Amino acid sequence: MAVDETEPAGLTVRRTRWSRAALGGIFAVGTLGLVVWHVNHPDALPTDDRVVNASTPVDEPVYVGVARGVQDRTLHLSGVKVHATSNTDVSITPLLCRGGRIEATTDPAAFCTDLVNPEGEAFGVDDSIVLQLTSDQPAVAVIDRVRLGFREGLQWGTAPTGSSAVVRVLAR
């Protein structure tokens, strides 16, 4: 009987193609996760604790400035969400005031170079978000901070900004 006199091979660990693919997949998923997180977490927008107060007669619109453009940032707006509570029906329309700021007025042309629908528009440092409010009967409307849907570079999000407001619609 012949005896094999070779020494046993040392213990070796071989990486298979599957283990390399798994490590590559974990790395790719981790990187993708970081990219998705970054894209969906832009810097917060400024908020203000003050409350803008305004009043207007029945059937006369009032324009209330609730958010200002942010220094060194240009946001590309996808929409403005408004949440208000009132004792009767009121109509509230968000607008973008180009080149101006409004506290509260019935004549926005004196303060804005242009007043447009904010959807799809750029919101720069010299602009502001204005709410046009009107009612055909006396009312009190309490308006929360607006929420802007926006894109900034590769980032996008929806965030609260600006001030809240209280608007009184007065009987004539």
Salt bridges, closest charged atoms under 4 A:
ASP48 OD2 - ARG50 NE 3.10
ASP49 OD1 - ARG145 NH2 3.22
GLU60 OE1 - ARG172 NH2 3.86
GLU103 OE2 - ARG50 NH1 3.07
GLU121 OE1 - ARG98 NH2 2.46
ASP127 OD2 - ARG98 NH1 3.26
ASP144 OD2 - HIS83 ND1 2.67
GLU152 OE1 - ARG73 NH2 2.69
